[in-house]
Amino acid sequence: MSTATSHTPDSRVNADPQELAKFSELAHRWWDAESEFRPLHQINPLRLDWIDAQAAIAGKRVVDVGCGGGILAESMAKRGANVLGIDLADKPLKVAQLHAMEGCVANLQYRSVAAEALAAEQPGQFDVVTCMEMLEHVPEPASVIQACADMVKPGGWVFFSTLNRNVKSYLFAIVGAEYVLKLLPRGTHEYARFIQPAELTQWARNANLGPVAMKGLEYHPLTQRYWLSGDTSVNYMVACRKA
């Protein structure tokens, strides 16, 4: 496993410094399953299985865009994929690298590079691209979607997950998760940046990606259980294929 990083000097990079700082401050808690990142640990098996069922990732070249501390990237590598995790927040990347080294995880690399820069550097070089819980944190999500499309091979898979924008998602993802249940730190999400499925799928089509499947992710506060369903009103995932 390589832990080399390369930095993107482009000052026009599609990232919000406040968002990067927010996740960097919590980086040391990323792999604590009882920390603020508990929801990510709980949903990871669900999204991993769904991605694997669609794209059969073993032996595939995969890039995880906005990988953070590496929860999804590492689990995909353990499934046999050759994974590159990219992010622009350096502290979570260092946590991801250290955790992978401690676990002797093979087939896993991390880099500090923007999605757009990697797409320009390695167009059409990946079998699978994942971009999970990231689009709602960047200034221009359509630009990230285009970059993901540019990175994947024709016929390859691209997976996105984000939050729908409606009254229910505001009540569940912000009021409920951040203030009432305290599943997430306050300020984790900004409602105006939530993305409706119609918006995401239109951006995908504009980038020559064909949406082929969509799943909702639900949570029950009493049982503290997550499950996949057809309800995309709050959290949802979209699987696309490149034409």
C-alpha positions as CSV (number, residue, x, y, z in Angstrom):
1,M,0.0,0.0,0.0
2,S,1.3,3.4,-1.0
3,T,0.8,6.4,1.2
4,A,2.2,9.0,-1.2
5,T,0.2,12.2,-1.6
6,S,0.2,14.8,-4.3
7,H,-1.2,18.3,-4.0
8,T,-3.2,20.2,-6.5
9,P,-2.0,23.8,-6.6
10,D,-5.0,25.1,-8.6
11,S,-6.6,27.9,-6.6
12,R,-9.9,27.4,-8.5
13,V,-10.4,24.0,-7.0
14,N,-14.0,23.0,-6.4
15,A,-13.9,22.9,-2.6
16,D,-15.2,24.8,0.3
17,P,-12.4,25.6,2.8
18,Q,-14.8,25.7,5.7
19,E,-16.1,22.2,4.8
20,L,-12.5,20.8,4.6
21,A,-11.7,22.4,8.0
22,K,-14.8,21.0,9.6
23,F,-14.0,17.4,8.7
24,S,-10.3,17.9,9.5
25,E,-11.1,18.9,13.0
26,L,-12.8,15.6,13.6
27,A,-10.3,13.5,11.7
28,H,-8.9,11.7,14.7
29,R,-12.3,10.3,15.5
30,W,-13.0,9.0,12.0
31,W,-12.5,5.3,12.9
32,D,-14.2,5.5,16.3
33,A,-17.5,3.6,15.6
34,E,-19.2,5.4,18.6
35,S,-18.1,8.9,17.5
36,E,-19.7,11.5,15.3
37,F,-18.9,9.1,12.4
38,R,-21.1,6.3,13.8
39,P,-23.7,6.8,11.1
40,L,-21.0,6.3,8.4
41,H,-19.9,3.1,10.0
42,Q,-23.4,1.8,10.3
43,I,-24.4,2.6,6.7
44,N,-21.1,1.4,5.2
45,P,-22.0,-2.3,4.9
46,L,-25.3,-1.4,3.2
47,R,-23.7,0.9,0.6
48,L,-20.8,-1.5,0.1
49,D,-23.0,-4.4,-0.6
50,W,-25.2,-2.4,-3.0
51,I,-22.2,-1.1,-4.9
52,D,-20.7,-4.6,-5.1
53,A,-24.0,-6.1,-6.2
54,Q,-24.2,-3.7,-9.1
55,A,-20.5,-3.5,-10.2
56,A,-18.8,-6.6,-8.9
57,I,-15.8,-4.6,-7.7
58,A,-13.3,-7.5,-7.0
59,G,-10.3,-7.0,-9.3
60,K,-11.7,-3.7,-10.6
61,R,-9.9,-0.3,-10.5
62,V,-11.9,1.9,-8.3
63,V,-11.6,5.6,-7.2
64,D,-13.4,6.9,-4.2
65,V,-14.0,10.6,-4.5
66,G,-14.1,12.5,-1.2
67,C,-12.9,9.4,0.7
68,G,-12.4,11.2,4.0
69,G,-11.0,8.9,6.6
70,G,-11.3,5.9,4.2
71,I,-14.2,3.9,5.6
72,L,-15.7,3.0,2.2
73,A,-12.3,2.9,0.4
74,E,-10.8,0.5,2.8
75,S,-13.9,-1.8,2.8
76,M,-13.8,-1.9,-1.0
77,A,-10.1,-2.8,-1.0
78,K,-10.9,-5.6,1.4
79,R,-13.5,-6.9,-1.1
80,G,-10.6,-7.2,-3.7
81,A,-10.9,-3.9,-5.5
82,N,-7.8,-1.9,-6.4
83,V,-8.8,1.4,-4.8
84,L,-7.5,5.0,-4.9
85,G,-9.1,7.2,-2.4
86,I,-8.9,11.0,-3.0
87,D,-9.8,14.0,-0.8
88,L,-8.6,17.5,-0.3
89,A,-8.8,17.4,3.5
90,D,-5.3,16.4,4.6
91,K,-6.0,15.3,8.1
92,P,-8.6,12.7,7.2
93,L,-6.4,11.4,4.5
94,K,-3.5,10.9,7.0
95,V,-5.9,9.1,9.3
96,A,-7.0,6.9,6.3
97,Q,-3.4,6.1,5.4
98,L,-2.5,5.2,9.0
99,H,-5.5,3.0,9.5
100,A,-4.8,1.1,6.2
101,M,-1.1,0.7,7.2
102,E,-2.0,-0.6,10.6
103,G,-4.4,-3.1,9.1
104,C,-2.0,-4.1,6.3
105,V,-4.7,-3.4,3.7
106,A,-3.5,-4.2,0.2
107,N,-4.6,-2.7,-3.1
108,L,-5.2,0.7,-1.5
109,Q,-3.7,4.2,-2.2
110,Y,-4.6,7.7,-1.1
111,R,-3.9,11.0,-2.8
112,S,-4.7,14.6,-2.0
113,V,-6.1,15.7,-5.4
114,A,-9.3,17.2,-6.7
115,A,-11.6,15.1,-8.7
116,E,-11.4,17.5,-11.7
117,A,-7.6,17.3,-11.6
118,L,-7.5,13.5,-11.5
119,A,-10.0,13.3,-14.3
120,A,-7.7,15.5,-16.5
121,E,-4.7,13.3,-15.5
122,Q,-6.3,9.9,-15.8
123,P,-9.4,10.1,-18.2
124,G,-11.3,6.9,-18.7
125,Q,-8.9,4.9,-16.4
126,F,-11.3,3.5,-13.8
127,D,-13.8,0.7,-13.9
128,V,-15.8,2.1,-10.9
129,V,-16.1,5.6,-9.4
130,T,-17.8,6.2,-6.0
131,C,-18.7,9.6,-4.7
132,M,-20.6,9.2,-1.4
133,E,-21.9,11.8,1.0
134,M,-19.7,14.4,-0.8
135,L,-21.7,16.3,-3.4
136,E,-23.6,18.3,-0.7
137,H,-20.4,19.7,0.6
138,V,-18.9,21.2,-2.6
139,P,-19.7,24.6,-4.3
140,E,-20.3,23.0,-7.8
141,P,-21.6,19.4,-7.5
142,A,-22.2,19.3,-11.3
143,S,-18.4,19.8,-11.8
144,V,-17.7,16.8,-9.6
145,I,-20.2,14.6,-11.4
146,Q,-18.6,15.6,-14.7
147,A,-15.2,14.7,-13.4
148,C,-16.5,11.3,-12.2
149,A,-17.9,10.7,-15.6
150,D,-14.6,11.6,-17.2
151,M,-12.6,9.3,-15.0
152,V,-14.6,6.1,-15.7
153,K,-14.3,3.8,-18.6
154,P,-17.1,3.4,-21.2
155,G,-19.5,0.9,-19.7
156,G,-18.1,1.6,-16.2
157,W,-20.1,2.4,-13.1
158,V,-20.4,5.6,-11.1
159,F,-22.1,5.8,-7.7
160,F,-23.4,8.9,-5.9
161,S,-25.1,9.3,-2.6
162,T,-26.4,12.6,-1.1
163,L,-29.4,14.1,0.6
164,N,-32.7,15.1,-1.0
165,R,-33.9,18.7,-0.6
166,N,-37.4,18.9,0.9
167,V,-39.1,19.6,4.2
168,K,-38.8,16.0,5.4
169,S,-35.0,15.8,4.7
170,Y,-34.6,19.1,6.6
171,L,-36.4,17.7,9.6
172,F,-34.7,14.3,9.5
173,A,-31.1,15.2,8.4
174,I,-30.6,18.5,10.2
175,V,-33.2,19.0,13.0
176,G,-33.4,15.3,13.9
177,A,-29.9,14.0,13.2
178,E,-27.9,17.1,14.3
179,Y,-30.1,18.6,17.1
180,V,-32.5,16.1,18.5
181,L,-30.7,12.7,18.2
182,K,-27.2,14.2,18.0
183,L,-26.2,11.6,15.5
184,L,-24.0,14.2,13.7
185,P,-22.3,17.4,14.9
186,R,-24.3,20.6,14.5
187,G,-23.5,22.3,11.2
188,T,-22.5,19.0,9.4
189,H,-25.1,19.8,6.6
190,E,-26.3,23.0,5.0
191,Y,-29.9,22.6,3.7
192,A,-29.4,24.8,0.6
193,R,-26.8,22.4,-0.7
194,F,-29.1,19.3,-0.6
195,I,-29.7,17.9,-4.0
196,Q,-33.0,16.6,-5.4
197,P,-32.8,13.3,-7.4
198,A,-34.1,15.0,-10.5
199,E,-31.2,17.5,-10.3
200,L,-28.6,14.8,-9.7
201,T,-29.8,12.6,-12.5
202,Q,-30.0,15.5,-15.0
203,W,-26.4,16.5,-14.2
204,A,-25.4,12.8,-14.6
205,R,-27.1,12.7,-18.1
206,N,-25.4,15.9,-19.1
207,A,-22.1,14.1,-18.2
208,N,-23.0,11.1,-20.4
209,L,-23.9,8.9,-17.5
210,G,-27.1,6.9,-17.6
211,P,-28.8,6.5,-14.2
212,V,-29.8,2.8,-13.9
213,A,-30.8,2.3,-10.2
214,M,-31.7,4.4,-7.2
215,K,-32.1,3.4,-3.5
216,G,-33.1,5.3,-0.4
217,L,-31.5,4.9,3.0
218,E,-33.8,5.0,6.0
219,Y,-33.1,5.1,9.7
220,H,-35.4,4.2,12.7
221,P,-34.4,6.2,15.8
222,L,-35.9,3.7,18.3
223,T,-34.1,0.6,16.9
224,Q,-31.2,2.7,15.7
225,R,-31.2,0.6,12.5
226,Y,-30.5,1.6,8.9
227,W,-31.9,-0.1,5.9
228,L,-32.2,0.3,2.1
229,S,-35.6,1.0,0.6
230,G,-37.4,2.6,-2.2
231,D,-37.9,5.8,-0.2
232,T,-35.5,8.4,-1.6
233,S,-37.0,11.4,0.3
234,V,-34.0,11.8,2.7
235,N,-30.8,9.9,2.0
236,Y,-30.5,8.3,-1.4
237,M,-27.9,6.6,-3.7
238,V,-27.8,6.6,-7.5
239,A,-26.0,4.0,-9.7
240,C,-25.0,5.2,-13.2
241,R,-23.3,3.7,-16.2
242,K,-21.2,5.5,-18.7
243,A,-22.4,5.2,-22.3
